[in-house]
Amino acid sequence: MIEAVCKVYDKFCRYPPTKNRTAWFSLVFKEKLYEARGDLLSLRAHH
């Protein structure tokens, strides 16, 4: 969860939303949450 927020913040700094901030945020958050989940699952699989 924290990792997803960090990734979203990182993307926010690099590509700030210009029009609809809320829609942008929810879109990126979902994307990053899914990504972070994948990271966690792959980490667990390696142990």
Order of alpha helices (4+ residues) and beta strands (2+ residues): alpha-alpha
